[in-house]
Amino acid sequence: DTAVSQTPKYLVTQMGNDKSIKCEQNLGHDTMYWYKQDSKKFLKIMFSYNNKELIINETVPNRFSPKSPDKAHLNLHINSLELGDSAVYFCASSQALGAREKLFFGSGTQLSVL
Amino acid sequence: KQEVTQIPAALSVPEGENLVLNCSFTDSAIYNLQWFRQDPGKGLTSLLLIQSSQREQTSGRLNASLDKSSGRSTLYIAASQPGDSATYLCAGSDTGTASKLTFGTGTRLQVTL
């Protein structure tokens, strides 16, 4: 019954590898997001998609490529992983794009790049 | 560019005490302000959302206020319980980029028995 689920929960990998994080929401929401929480616990938006279309790309390196096959899914693929990519990545969703919308977050994927 | 600050970074109170968490933002052109709770190793849970036209929202023992002119929001927790222990984050949504939330760094709350 999890509303926003992301997999895997933990991801440990070597520098230079390519990895993906998957996110699915069963809330029927139109809008999905990826946020990054760094070691200082600072949360920052990376991407948002509305009805499978990219809305926000917050100057994230090209190595990060989100993909939304349908409204319920927003996956994050990361190429050529770097040490600085180590963080917790959160997927979120909202009913619509507007500022009145509450966000619902997944439980996060802790990425460790060695 | 919106900046959100939360003070204090950490707070410890005995059970039953009322407490206030503070959030400051630099840009008063804010669409809404949300308060979230984050438990260790888990995602964020939305607690309260205050629209720019509103001054406060209440849910149970929680009350959040928004003062755009002073660039401040407060989260009031009444009769605190150990289960309230978590990190509380505020986040503002800016004009023009309605769904992009700018988060503060949070206040880590511990309610002791």
Backbone of each chain as ProteinMPNN parsed JSONL, in Angstrom:
{"seq_chain_A": "DTAVSQTPKYLVTQMGNDKSIKCEQNLGHDTMYWYKQDSKKFLKIMFSYNNKELIINETVPNRFSPKSPDKAHLNLHINSLELGDSAVYFCASSQALGAREKLFFGSGTQLSVL", "coords_chain_A": {"N_chain_A": [[0.804, -1.21, 0.0], [2.157, 1.106, -0.189], [2.558, 4.512, -0.95], [4.378, 6.115, -2.468], [6.965, 4.547, -3.868], [10.343, 3.566, -3.941], [13.149, 2.044, -5.434], [16.497, 0.771, -5.557], [16.651, 0.575, -1.905], [19.104, 0.903, -0.78], [22.223, 1.559, -2.329], [25.281, 0.668, -3.36], [28.21, 1.372, -5.014], [30.873, 1.438, -7.471], [33.03, 4.118, -8.477], [32.49, 5.548, -11.675], [30.722, 3.693, -12.611], [27.444, 2.926, -14.021], [24.178, 3.518, -12.922], [20.751, 2.895, -11.919], [17.814, 4.266, -10.419], [14.629, 3.421, -9.354], [11.256, 4.647, -9.372], [7.942, 4.638, -8.259], [4.562, 5.647, -8.128], [1.414, 5.187, -6.609], [-0.715, 6.831, -6.38], [-2.143, 8.103, -8.259], [-1.25, 10.526, -9.129], [-0.252, 13.45, -11.048], [2.212, 14.659, -11.187], [5.678, 14.259, -10.69], [8.791, 14.024, -8.869], [12.354, 14.359, -8.403], [14.492, 14.571, -5.674], [17.519, 15.544, -4.074], [19.355, 14.718, -1.217], [21.965, 15.886, 0.55], [25.063, 15.212, 2.365], [24.937, 16.965, 4.446], [22.345, 17.053, 5.009], [20.839, 18.675, 3.433], [18.188, 19.337, 1.367], [17.514, 19.277, -2.063], [15.893, 20.182, -5.052], [15.937, 18.223, -8.041], [14.749, 17.34, -10.481], [11.526, 17.782, -12.053], [8.585, 16.278, -13.253], [5.687, 16.49, -15.231], [2.873, 14.844, -16.128], [4.458, 13.115, -17.682], [6.173, 14.88, -18.883], [9.114, 16.853, -18.875], [9.544, 19.346, -16.5], [11.014, 20.84, -14.622], [14.463, 21.268, -14.457], [17.058, 21.338, -12.553], [19.751, 22.496, -13.17], [21.247, 20.145, -13.206], [23.918, 17.836, -13.619], [24.59, 16.444, -16.897], [24.964, 13.781, -16.685], [22.988, 12.735, -15.214], [19.946, 11.353, -15.916], [16.614, 11.562, -16.113], [13.749, 9.472, -16.538], [10.494, 9.066, -17.672], [8.293, 6.764, -18.144], [5.568, 6.543, -17.908], [2.829, 8.235, -16.231], [2.909, 7.295, -13.653], [5.435, 6.54, -13.035], [8.802, 7.472, -12.451], [11.957, 7.29, -13.261], [15.44, 7.338, -12.404], [18.411, 7.659, -13.985], [21.876, 7.297, -13.712], [24.892, 8.136, -15.067], [28.365, 7.252, -15.27], [29.26, 7.423, -12.472], [30.227, 9.548, -9.747], [32.254, 10.388, -6.863], [31.061, 12.501, -5.531], [28.429, 12.144, -5.997], [27.349, 10.676, -4.052], [24.727, 10.392, -1.838], [21.415, 10.831, -0.471], [18.691, 9.995, -2.372], [15.55, 11.187, -3.119], [12.364, 10.383, -4.231], [9.325, 11.948, -5.198], [5.842, 12.857, -5.27], [3.023, 14.742, -6.513], [-0.397, 15.783, -6.651], [-0.908, 17.606, -8.705], [0.711, 20.203, -10.647], [0.731, 22.619, -9.378], [1.351, 25.178, -6.867], [-0.189, 24.766, -4.699], [-0.161, 22.205, -3.982], [0.339, 19.344, -1.934], [3.287, 17.519, -1.244], [4.24, 14.144, -1.621], [6.459, 11.891, -0.343], [8.86, 9.346, -1.218], [10.731, 6.759, 0.532], [13.383, 7.067, 0.146], [16.603, 6.576, -1.451], [19.658, 5.469, -0.597], [22.619, 6.316, -1.862], [25.867, 5.235, -2.283], [28.977, 5.996, -3.414], [31.952, 4.526, -4.148]], "CA_chain_A": [[0.0, 0.0, 0.0], [3.044, 2.261, -0.173], [2.095, 5.49, -1.918], [5.511, 6.393, -3.345], [7.97, 3.543, -3.554], [11.541, 3.662, -4.754], [14.072, 0.92, -5.289], [16.645, 0.089, -4.274], [16.76, 1.432, -0.734], [20.536, 1.164, -0.648], [22.962, 1.297, -3.555], [26.713, 0.878, -3.178], [28.798, 1.105, -6.319], [32.187, 2.01, -7.723], [33.121, 5.269, -9.38], [32.504, 5.255, -13.095], [29.614, 2.813, -12.992], [26.133, 3.493, -14.348], [23.152, 2.903, -12.08], [19.401, 3.462, -12.012], [16.901, 4.202, -9.275], [13.263, 3.414, -9.871], [10.241, 5.24, -8.514], [6.566, 4.418, -8.69], [3.536, 6.13, -7.203], [0.089, 4.612, -6.872], [-1.679, 7.816, -5.904], [-2.833, 8.72, -9.384], [-0.754, 11.906, -9.274], [0.253, 13.838, -12.364], [3.529, 15.27, -11.108], [6.673, 13.522, -9.911], [10.007, 14.789, -8.621], [13.533, 13.797, -7.756], [15.227, 15.463, -4.799], [18.78, 15.0, -3.567], [19.698, 15.171, 0.13], [23.403, 15.67, 0.692], [25.555, 14.756, 3.685], [24.536, 17.943, 5.447], [20.888, 16.915, 5.105], [20.189, 19.724, 2.664], [17.363, 18.768, 0.295], [17.432, 20.169, -3.208], [15.2, 19.566, -6.171], [16.723, 17.937, -9.237], [13.859, 17.308, -11.643], [10.114, 17.482, -11.88], [7.87, 15.865, -14.453], [4.24, 16.578, -15.17], [2.322, 14.055, -17.235], [5.598, 12.554, -18.42], [6.988, 15.918, -19.515], [10.06, 17.52, -17.989], [9.155, 20.715, -16.145], [12.123, 21.489, -13.933], [15.774, 20.63, -14.44], [17.81, 22.307, -11.767], [21.184, 22.49, -13.505], [21.841, 18.865, -12.816], [24.817, 17.371, -14.689], [23.995, 15.592, -17.939], [25.109, 12.359, -16.309], [21.721, 12.34, -14.601], [18.885, 11.401, -16.918], [15.34, 11.013, -15.659], [12.891, 8.909, -17.596], [9.136, 8.849, -17.185], [7.562, 5.978, -19.145], [4.155, 6.886, -17.733], [2.628, 9.185, -15.122], [3.113, 6.662, -12.348], [6.838, 6.153, -12.88], [9.875, 8.401, -12.794], [13.209, 6.629, -12.94], [16.62, 8.194, -12.485], [19.604, 6.94, -14.418], [23.073, 8.095, -13.484], [26.069, 7.616, -15.782], [29.727, 7.617, -14.818], [29.099, 7.894, -11.106], [31.357, 10.218, -9.097], [32.179, 10.362, -5.403], [30.146, 13.551, -5.088], [27.033, 11.746, -6.201], [26.891, 9.989, -2.843], [23.67, 11.178, -1.209], [20.136, 10.127, -0.451], [17.833, 10.502, -3.438], [14.142, 11.013, -2.787], [11.33, 10.578, -5.229], [8.109, 12.504, -4.606], [4.777, 13.118, -6.234], [1.917, 15.591, -6.082], [-1.581, 15.631, -7.502], [-0.723, 18.434, -9.897], [1.949, 20.976, -10.672], [0.58, 23.898, -8.72], [1.968, 25.415, -5.577], [-1.109, 24.397, -3.618], [-0.153, 20.759, -3.821], [1.22, 18.683, -0.979], [4.173, 16.524, -1.821], [4.337, 12.853, -0.953], [7.82, 11.425, -0.595], [9.299, 7.988, -0.988], [11.586, 6.609, 1.709], [14.752, 7.423, -0.195], [17.627, 5.622, -1.882], [20.972, 5.941, -0.156], [23.641, 5.962, -2.848], [27.252, 5.396, -1.834], [29.915, 5.779, -4.504], [33.267, 4.261, -3.541]], "C_chain_A": [[0.835, 1.256, 0.0], [2.665, 3.226, -1.281], [3.178, 5.798, -2.955], [6.614, 5.413, -2.958], [9.153, 3.695, -4.497], [12.46, 2.499, -4.427], [15.342, 1.205, -6.075], [16.667, 1.075, -3.116], [18.224, 1.823, -0.49], [21.23, 0.776, -1.955], [24.42, 1.656, -3.312], [27.39, 0.477, -4.471], [30.144, 1.804, -6.452], [32.071, 3.245, -8.613], [33.148, 4.808, -10.82], [31.371, 4.362, -13.561], [28.369, 3.62, -13.364], [25.086, 2.772, -13.513], [21.808, 3.599, -12.28], [18.661, 3.299, -10.702], [15.493, 4.303, -9.839], [12.304, 4.013, -8.864], [8.867, 5.019, -9.122], [5.615, 5.004, -7.66], [2.183, 5.577, -7.619], [-1.023, 5.535, -6.413], [-2.481, 8.446, -7.034], [-2.408, 10.162, -9.626], [-0.201, 12.159, -10.669], [1.723, 14.238, -12.342], [4.459, 14.458, -10.212], [7.986, 14.284, -9.895], [11.144, 13.869, -8.181], [14.212, 14.893, -6.95], [16.497, 14.752, -4.343], [19.026, 15.59, -2.176], [21.164, 14.847, 0.377], [23.773, 15.311, 2.129], [25.198, 15.724, 4.804], [23.018, 18.005, 5.605], [20.132, 18.004, 4.355], [19.489, 19.103, 1.463], [17.241, 19.763, -0.855], [16.769, 19.464, -4.372], [16.165, 19.337, -7.337], [15.842, 18.072, -10.477], [12.409, 17.281, -11.186], [9.51, 17.196, -13.236], [6.383, 16.019, -14.214], [3.665, 15.86, -16.383], [3.408, 13.62, -18.213], [6.473, 13.6, -19.097], [7.878, 16.608, -18.49], [9.656, 18.965, -17.771], [10.329, 21.474, -15.55], [13.37, 20.632, -14.072], [16.705, 21.63, -13.778], [19.307, 22.173, -11.989], [21.882, 21.261, -12.964], [22.753, 18.409, -13.945], [24.12, 16.429, -15.659], [24.115, 14.108, -17.632], [23.83, 11.824, -15.664], [20.628, 12.453, -15.653], [17.623, 10.747, -16.355], [14.565, 10.469, -16.853], [11.528, 8.607, -16.994], [8.346, 8.091, -18.244], [6.054, 6.207, -19.084], [4.028, 7.748, -16.49], [3.001, 8.602, -13.773], [4.579, 6.337, -12.068], [7.779, 7.288, -13.275], [11.177, 7.782, -12.313], [14.365, 7.594, -13.139], [17.819, 7.343, -12.853], [20.814, 7.858, -14.271], [24.246, 7.414, -14.177], [27.351, 8.064, -15.095], [29.715, 8.206, -13.412], [30.381, 8.462, -10.517], [31.155, 10.182, -7.582], [31.139, 11.353, -4.877], [28.684, 13.231, -5.307], [26.474, 11.024, -4.982], [25.921, 10.896, -2.087], [22.46, 10.272, -1.048], [19.236, 10.789, -1.492], [16.384, 10.16, -3.104], [13.283, 11.275, -4.012], [10.096, 11.132, -4.519], [7.069, 12.684, -5.689], [3.772, 14.096, -5.64], [0.791, 15.451, -7.092], [-1.404, 16.381, -8.816], [0.508, 19.297, -9.705], [1.896, 22.207, -9.772], [1.183, 23.968, -7.327], [1.063, 25.033, -4.42], [-1.003, 22.926, -3.243], [0.811, 20.275, -2.75], [2.067, 17.665, -1.717], [4.186, 15.274, -0.964], [5.673, 12.233, -1.35], [7.947, 9.922, -0.436], [10.274, 7.949, 0.178], [13.067, 6.808, 1.397], [15.61, 6.254, -0.651], [18.979, 6.188, -1.477], [22.023, 5.408, -1.117], [25.026, 6.24, -2.28], [28.17, 5.042, -2.984], [31.313, 5.657, -3.904], [34.402, 4.515, -4.515]], "O_chain_A": [[0.306, 2.356, 0.167], [2.472, 2.815, -2.425], [2.931, 5.748, -4.16], [7.13, 5.457, -1.841], [8.987, 3.921, -5.696], [12.531, 2.037, -3.288], [15.283, 1.813, -7.144], [16.699, 2.286, -3.334], [18.522, 2.933, -0.05], [20.867, -0.208, -2.598], [24.749, 2.82, -3.085], [27.175, -0.626, -4.974], [30.498, 2.656, -5.638], [31.13, 3.385, -9.395], [33.762, 3.792, -11.145], [31.088, 4.276, -14.756], [28.255, 4.81, -13.068], [25.108, 1.546, -13.411], [21.741, 4.736, -12.747], [18.854, 2.326, -9.973], [15.2, 5.151, -10.683], [12.507, 3.906, -7.654], [8.658, 5.187, -10.323], [5.838, 4.873, -6.456], [1.85, 5.506, -8.802], [-2.127, 5.092, -6.097], [-3.395, 9.233, -6.789], [-3.134, 10.929, -10.259], [0.247, 11.25, -11.367], [2.403, 14.164, -13.365], [4.079, 14.028, -9.123], [8.264, 15.086, -10.786], [10.929, 12.772, -7.666], [14.475, 15.986, -7.451], [16.542, 13.526, -4.241], [18.92, 16.8, -1.977], [21.557, 13.681, 0.409], [22.908, 15.132, 2.987], [25.16, 15.342, 5.974], [22.485, 18.904, 6.255], [18.947, 18.234, 4.597], [20.115, 18.428, 0.646], [16.912, 20.932, -0.653], [17.045, 18.296, -4.648], [17.072, 20.131, -7.587], [16.156, 18.824, -11.4], [12.096, 16.823, -10.087], [9.883, 17.801, -14.241], [5.88, 15.718, -13.131], [3.94, 16.229, -17.525], [3.262, 13.757, -19.427], [7.415, 13.251, -19.81], [7.446, 16.91, -17.378], [9.451, 19.717, -18.723], [10.602, 22.613, -15.93], [13.34, 19.424, -13.833], [17.086, 22.638, -14.373], [20.04, 21.779, -11.082], [22.95, 21.332, -12.355], [22.408, 18.574, -15.115], [23.187, 15.713, -15.295], [23.444, 13.28, -18.25], [23.622, 10.613, -15.581], [20.41, 13.525, -16.217], [17.576, 9.534, -16.149], [14.699, 10.927, -17.988], [11.423, 7.973, -15.944], [7.785, 8.706, -19.15], [5.356, 6.079, -20.09], [5.007, 7.966, -15.776], [3.366, 9.335, -12.854], [4.915, 5.901, -10.967], [7.583, 7.965, -14.285], [11.464, 7.753, -11.116], [14.287, 8.534, -13.929], [18.194, 6.424, -12.125], [20.782, 9.028, -14.652], [24.552, 6.253, -13.903], [27.405, 9.103, -14.438], [30.115, 9.351, -13.202], [31.473, 7.942, -10.746], [30.046, 9.976, -7.089], [30.433, 11.078, -3.907], [27.803, 13.963, -4.855], [25.269, 10.788, -4.89], [26.258, 12.029, -1.742], [22.48, 9.104, -1.437], [19.051, 12.006, -1.48], [16.042, 9.007, -2.844], [13.463, 12.262, -4.725], [9.856, 10.81, -3.355], [7.382, 12.664, -6.879], [3.683, 14.255, -4.422], [1.005, 15.052, -8.237], [-1.708, 15.865, -9.892], [1.25, 19.147, -8.735], [2.939, 22.773, -9.444], [1.481, 22.951, -6.702], [1.511, 24.983, -3.274], [-1.662, 22.457, -2.314], [1.951, 20.732, -2.667], [1.626, 17.036, -2.679], [4.147, 15.343, 0.265], [5.974, 12.072, -2.533], [7.247, 9.302, 0.365], [10.607, 8.989, 0.748], [13.909, 6.725, 2.292], [15.373, 5.102, -0.285], [19.391, 7.247, -1.95], [22.281, 4.206, -1.176], [25.316, 7.356, -1.847], [28.148, 3.914, -3.476], [31.795, 6.572, -3.237], [35.569, 4.34, -4.163]]}, "seq_chain_B": "KQEVTQIPAALSVPEGENLVLNCSFTDSAIYNLQWFRQDPGKGLTSLLLIQSSQREQTSGRLNASLDKSSGRSTLYIAASQPGDSATYLCAGSDTGTASKLTFGTGTRLQVTL", "coords_chain_B": {"N_chain_B": [[16.966, 34.577, -5.461], [15.507, 32.122, -3.529], [16.117, 31.584, -0.088], [16.128, 29.468, 2.669], [16.01, 29.258, 6.124], [16.482, 27.514, 9.153], [16.102, 27.676, 12.583], [16.306, 26.566, 15.963], [19.088, 24.384, 15.05], [19.0, 22.034, 16.375], [17.03, 20.628, 18.993], [16.058, 19.9, 22.271], [13.572, 18.748, 24.366], [11.576, 18.258, 27.334], [9.045, 15.758, 27.722], [5.67, 16.722, 27.166], [6.005, 19.414, 27.065], [5.282, 22.534, 25.441], [6.278, 23.705, 22.236], [8.144, 25.709, 19.867], [9.078, 25.841, 16.538], [11.22, 27.456, 14.275], [11.248, 29.136, 11.106], [12.783, 30.826, 8.503], [12.57, 32.84, 5.582], [13.893, 34.294, 2.59], [12.727, 35.53, 0.383], [9.825, 37.179, 0.007], [7.888, 36.757, -1.856], [6.246, 34.308, -1.971], [4.649, 31.277, -2.712], [3.58, 29.138, -1.276], [4.04, 27.591, 1.94], [5.44, 24.779, 3.332], [5.448, 22.393, 5.95], [7.388, 19.69, 6.95], [7.96, 16.4, 8.222], [10.712, 14.381, 9.032], [11.716, 11.185, 9.618], [14.419, 9.194, 10.926], [16.201, 7.589, 8.355], [14.04, 7.491, 6.718], [11.496, 8.719, 4.432], [10.072, 12.003, 3.739], [7.312, 13.358, 5.486], [4.474, 15.133, 4.799], [3.256, 17.685, 6.804], [1.839, 20.141, 7.274], [0.432, 22.576, 5.111], [0.643, 25.841, 4.092], [-1.07, 28.2, 2.341], [-0.237, 31.093, 0.345], [-2.112, 33.041, 0.767], [-3.09, 32.523, 3.218], [-2.816, 32.565, 6.821], [-2.392, 30.771, 8.803], [-2.361, 27.252, 9.635], [-3.87, 24.36, 11.01], [-3.432, 21.2, 12.549], [-4.43, 18.786, 14.514], [-2.29, 18.572, 17.22], [-0.576, 20.333, 16.109], [0.327, 23.517, 14.855], [0.774, 25.768, 12.322], [2.15, 28.816, 11.263], [2.225, 31.633, 9.027], [4.0, 34.429, 8.06], [4.335, 36.533, 5.687], [5.331, 39.092, 5.304], [7.322, 39.476, 7.17], [8.89, 37.398, 6.543], [8.738, 34.888, 7.792], [7.961, 31.721, 9.269], [6.318, 29.675, 11.64], [6.255, 26.637, 13.465], [4.19, 25.269, 15.714], [4.134, 23.049, 18.343], [2.06, 21.4, 20.429], [1.951, 20.133, 23.746], [4.132, 18.149, 23.709], [5.317, 14.893, 22.638], [7.215, 11.831, 23.058], [7.085, 10.491, 20.61], [7.076, 12.532, 18.811], [9.615, 13.083, 18.207], [11.896, 13.813, 15.76], [13.183, 15.049, 12.613], [12.351, 18.239, 11.596], [11.323, 19.913, 8.771], [11.063, 22.896, 6.92], [9.687, 24.236, 3.92], [9.64, 26.325, 1.123], [7.647, 27.483, -1.601], [8.345, 29.052, -4.569], [7.259, 32.004, -6.293], [6.437, 31.709, -9.681], [7.853, 29.403, -10.088], [6.216, 27.167, -9.336], [6.088, 24.555, -8.302], [8.521, 23.982, -7.272], [10.19, 23.318, -4.502], [11.989, 25.006, -1.983], [14.072, 23.979, 0.457], [14.628, 24.243, 4.011], [17.338, 23.509, 6.301], [16.48, 22.079, 8.414], [15.233, 21.247, 11.727], [16.31, 19.327, 14.297], [14.471, 17.512, 16.439], [14.206, 16.363, 19.74], [12.273, 14.683, 21.994], [12.156, 14.103, 25.306], [11.638, 11.615, 27.875]], "CA_chain_B": [[16.94, 33.161, -5.143], [14.968, 31.876, -2.184], [16.914, 30.857, 0.895], [15.313, 29.099, 3.824], [16.855, 28.984, 7.286], [15.748, 27.026, 10.32], [16.813, 27.801, 13.846], [17.665, 26.041, 16.067], [19.367, 23.17, 14.277], [18.605, 20.9, 17.213], [16.257, 21.053, 20.159], [15.669, 18.803, 23.148], [12.604, 19.219, 25.343], [10.931, 17.168, 28.08], [7.696, 15.417, 27.294], [4.593, 17.565, 27.675], [6.277, 20.833, 26.844], [4.908, 23.16, 24.168], [7.494, 24.227, 21.628], [8.017, 26.427, 18.599], [10.188, 25.733, 15.585], [11.246, 28.653, 13.45], [11.669, 29.03, 9.706], [12.874, 32.143, 7.868], [12.83, 32.805, 4.147], [14.397, 35.591, 2.142], [11.884, 36.11, -0.655], [8.435, 37.2, 0.492], [6.984, 36.338, -2.937], [6.206, 32.862, -1.75], [3.33, 30.74, -3.025], [3.123, 28.427, -0.099], [5.084, 27.081, 2.796], [5.06, 23.475, 3.858], [6.241, 21.796, 7.011], [7.533, 18.246, 6.801], [8.652, 15.659, 9.267], [11.552, 13.31, 8.503], [12.229, 10.246, 10.601], [15.698, 8.646, 10.469], [16.146, 6.54, 7.348], [12.75, 7.467, 6.025], [11.174, 9.889, 3.624], [9.428, 13.124, 4.396], [5.865, 13.327, 5.597], [3.926, 16.484, 4.827], [2.453, 17.937, 8.006], [0.929, 21.265, 7.061], [0.716, 23.429, 3.962], [-0.019, 27.138, 4.233], [-1.088, 28.971, 1.098], [0.243, 32.468, 0.521], [-3.238, 33.879, 1.202], [-3.468, 32.112, 4.561], [-1.879, 32.951, 7.866], [-2.049, 29.615, 9.62], [-3.048, 25.984, 9.441], [-3.81, 23.544, 12.226], [-3.745, 19.788, 12.439], [-4.204, 18.166, 15.819], [-1.447, 19.351, 18.133], [0.328, 21.165, 15.316], [-0.189, 24.754, 14.285], [1.806, 26.467, 11.57], [1.773, 30.176, 10.866], [3.021, 32.219, 7.946], [4.014, 35.883, 7.996], [5.131, 36.813, 4.492], [5.994, 40.398, 5.381], [8.553, 39.337, 7.947], [9.644, 36.265, 6.02], [8.847, 33.878, 8.842], [6.923, 30.748, 9.566], [6.578, 28.925, 12.864], [5.503, 25.408, 13.71], [3.937, 25.136, 17.149], [3.74, 21.697, 18.732], [1.526, 21.425, 21.783], [2.018, 18.91, 24.571], [5.022, 17.27, 22.935], [5.409, 13.489, 23.024], [8.428, 11.213, 22.506], [6.842, 10.155, 19.211], [7.288, 13.715, 17.98], [11.041, 13.193, 17.919], [12.16, 13.694, 14.329], [13.68, 16.298, 12.041], [11.262, 19.006, 10.995], [11.817, 20.746, 7.677], [10.121, 23.768, 6.243], [10.031, 24.415, 2.512], [8.835, 27.348, 0.467], [7.472, 27.376, -3.047], [8.513, 30.41, -5.073], [6.488, 32.521, -7.418], [6.996, 31.429, -10.996], [8.271, 27.99, -10.168], [5.275, 26.823, -8.28], [6.248, 23.257, -7.651], [9.894, 23.771, -6.833], [10.316, 23.663, -3.094], [13.302, 25.285, -1.415], [14.034, 23.456, 1.814], [15.574, 24.59, 5.05], [18.173, 22.373, 6.691], [15.775, 21.299, 9.398], [15.468, 21.271, 13.171], [16.232, 17.976, 14.847], [13.774, 17.59, 17.722], [14.162, 15.183, 20.598], [11.391, 14.836, 23.144], [12.619, 13.126, 26.28], [10.665, 11.179, 28.889]], "C_chain_B": [[16.496, 32.963, -3.69], [15.957, 31.127, -1.318], [16.06, 30.648, 2.132], [16.234, 28.665, 4.955], [15.986, 28.511, 8.436], [16.645, 27.086, 11.543], [15.866, 27.395, 14.973], [17.859, 24.809, 15.179], [18.953, 21.933, 15.051], [17.947, 21.429, 18.473], [15.861, 19.82, 20.964], [14.741, 19.359, 24.218], [12.033, 18.033, 26.102], [9.504, 16.97, 27.589], [6.662, 16.345, 27.94], [4.784, 19.046, 27.413], [5.738, 21.291, 25.484], [6.174, 23.75, 23.555], [7.199, 24.874, 20.282], [9.276, 26.219, 17.774], [10.083, 26.891, 14.604], [11.787, 28.398, 12.052], [11.67, 30.447, 9.13], [13.165, 31.986, 6.395], [13.113, 34.216, 3.659], [13.475, 36.289, 1.149], [10.423, 36.046, -0.224], [7.426, 36.822, -0.599], [6.901, 34.829, -2.946], [4.784, 32.365, -1.992], [2.752, 29.976, -1.85], [4.31, 28.025, 0.733], [4.588, 25.78, 3.406], [5.999, 23.086, 4.988], [6.204, 20.277, 6.834], [8.188, 17.681, 8.053], [9.466, 14.564, 8.589], [12.058, 12.462, 9.66], [13.501, 9.605, 10.05], [15.508, 7.508, 9.472], [14.852, 6.474, 6.577], [12.554, 8.74, 5.224], [10.506, 10.972, 4.44], [7.925, 12.921, 4.403], [5.37, 14.762, 5.69], [3.01, 16.641, 6.032], [1.387, 19.0, 7.748], [1.384, 22.051, 5.841], [-0.065, 24.719, 4.137], [0.079, 27.861, 2.899], [-0.66, 30.402, 1.39], [-0.857, 33.393, 1.035], [-3.676, 33.561, 2.636], [-2.42, 32.569, 5.567], [-1.505, 31.773, 8.756], [-2.865, 28.4, 9.213], [-2.855, 25.161, 10.71], [-4.147, 22.103, 11.89], [-3.407, 19.142, 13.772], [-3.415, 19.068, 16.744], [-0.493, 20.304, 17.4], [-0.391, 22.405, 14.8], [0.964, 25.452, 13.585], [1.291, 27.832, 11.156], [2.711, 30.671, 9.779], [2.873, 33.729, 7.978], [4.932, 36.268, 6.834], [5.914, 38.114, 4.633], [7.301, 40.321, 6.151], [9.402, 38.176, 7.48], [9.804, 35.155, 7.037], [7.655, 32.939, 8.877], [7.306, 30.04, 10.854], [5.711, 27.682, 12.88], [5.409, 25.246, 15.221], [3.474, 23.702, 17.407], [3.303, 21.751, 20.183], [1.709, 20.075, 22.457], [2.878, 17.849, 23.901], [5.105, 15.86, 23.548], [6.69, 12.906, 22.454], [8.287, 10.844, 21.028], [6.973, 11.333, 18.268], [8.752, 13.877, 17.603], [11.306, 12.875, 16.455], [12.852, 14.978, 13.891], [12.529, 16.974, 11.316], [11.848, 19.978, 9.971], [10.705, 21.651, 7.185], [10.611, 23.963, 4.815], [9.075, 25.414, 1.9], [8.79, 27.129, -1.031], [7.44, 28.791, -3.623], [7.521, 30.767, -6.17], [7.191, 32.169, -8.722], [7.507, 30.021, -11.168], [7.5, 27.267, -9.091], [5.57, 25.514, -7.572], [7.66, 23.003, -7.17], [10.01, 24.253, -5.398], [11.765, 23.929, -2.736], [13.238, 24.932, 0.056], [15.017, 24.165, 2.725], [16.348, 23.345, 5.437], [17.595, 21.614, 7.871], [16.145, 21.6, 10.84], [15.261, 19.864, 13.683], [15.674, 18.054, 16.259], [13.857, 16.267, 18.464], [13.289, 15.507, 21.798], [11.712, 13.724, 24.123], [11.538, 12.812, 27.318], [10.915, 11.866, 30.215]], "O_chain_B": [[17.043, 33.561, -2.763], [16.565, 30.15, -1.757], [15.358, 31.555, 2.578], [17.115, 27.824, 4.776], [14.897, 29.036, 8.667], [17.782, 26.615, 11.535], [14.714, 27.828, 14.965], [16.898, 24.269, 14.629], [18.599, 20.909, 14.466], [18.258, 22.519, 18.955], [15.389, 18.826, 20.411], [15.08, 20.327, 24.899], [12.005, 16.919, 25.579], [8.855, 17.898, 27.107], [6.776, 16.701, 29.113], [3.846, 19.835, 27.525], [5.738, 20.535, 24.512], [7.044, 24.239, 24.276], [6.169, 24.629, 19.653], [10.393, 26.4, 18.258], [8.993, 27.256, 14.164], [12.663, 27.558, 11.847], [10.686, 31.177, 9.252], [13.92, 31.099, 5.997], [12.64, 35.198, 4.232], [13.451, 37.518, 1.088], [9.857, 34.959, -0.106], [6.252, 36.592, -0.308], [7.432, 34.167, -3.838], [3.824, 32.974, -1.522], [1.59, 30.147, -1.483], [5.453, 28.108, 0.286], [3.474, 25.694, 3.923], [7.186, 23.412, 4.975], [5.155, 19.675, 6.605], [8.86, 18.376, 8.814], [8.976, 13.894, 7.679], [12.738, 12.954, 10.561], [13.651, 9.483, 8.834], [14.744, 6.575, 9.721], [14.596, 5.506, 5.861], [13.325, 9.694, 5.32], [10.389, 10.877, 5.662], [7.344, 12.386, 3.458], [5.8, 15.517, 6.562], [2.105, 15.836, 6.252], [0.197, 18.781, 7.975], [2.58, 22.172, 5.578], [-1.283, 24.699, 4.309], [1.174, 28.103, 2.39], [-0.712, 30.863, 2.53], [-0.571, 34.411, 1.665], [-4.529, 34.249, 3.197], [-1.293, 32.911, 5.208], [-0.446, 31.767, 9.384], [-3.898, 28.5, 8.549], [-1.83, 25.25, 11.387], [-5.019, 21.82, 11.068], [-2.236, 18.973, 14.113], [-3.823, 20.196, 17.021], [0.304, 20.997, 18.032], [-1.545, 22.352, 14.372], [2.008, 25.697, 14.188], [0.139, 27.979, 10.75], [3.835, 30.192, 9.633], [1.759, 34.252, 7.931], [6.152, 36.322, 6.985], [7.035, 38.223, 4.136], [8.267, 41.012, 5.828], [10.516, 37.985, 7.967], [10.87, 34.547, 7.141], [6.522, 33.305, 8.565], [8.488, 29.83, 11.125], [4.587, 27.676, 12.377], [6.419, 25.107, 15.912], [2.543, 23.212, 16.769], [4.087, 22.108, 21.063], [1.631, 19.024, 21.822], [2.391, 16.769, 23.567], [4.986, 15.664, 24.758], [7.211, 13.423, 21.466], [9.266, 10.883, 20.282], [6.98, 11.154, 17.05], [9.091, 14.717, 16.769], [10.976, 11.79, 15.976], [13.078, 15.881, 14.696], [11.824, 16.351, 10.522], [12.751, 20.757, 10.276], [9.555, 21.232, 7.049], [11.807, 23.865, 4.539], [7.866, 25.364, 2.124], [9.748, 26.661, -1.645], [6.623, 29.62, -3.223], [7.019, 29.895, -6.88], [8.407, 32.321, -8.84], [7.581, 29.512, -12.287], [8.05, 26.822, -8.083], [5.327, 25.384, -6.372], [7.962, 21.905, -6.703], [9.937, 25.45, -5.122], [12.662, 23.182, -3.129], [12.454, 25.505, 0.812], [16.077, 24.623, 2.299], [16.052, 22.249, 4.96], [18.163, 20.606, 8.291], [17.215, 22.132, 11.132], [14.189, 19.28, 13.531], [16.314, 18.589, 17.164], [13.615, 15.2, 17.902], [13.531, 16.473, 22.522], [11.56, 12.544, 23.808], [10.656, 13.624, 27.596], [10.194, 11.622, 31.182]]}, "name": "protein", "num_of_chains": 2, "seq": "DTAVSQTPKYLVTQMGNDKSIKCEQNLGHDTMYWYKQDSKKFLKIMFSYNNKELIINETVPNRFSPKSPDKAHLNLHINSLELGDSAVYFCASSQALGAREKLFFGSGTQLSVLKQEVTQIPAALSVPEGENLVLNCSFTDSAIYNLQWFRQDPGKGLTSLLLIQSSQREQTSGRLNASLDKSSGRSTLYIAASQPGDSATYLCAGSDTGTASKLTFGTGTRLQVTL"}
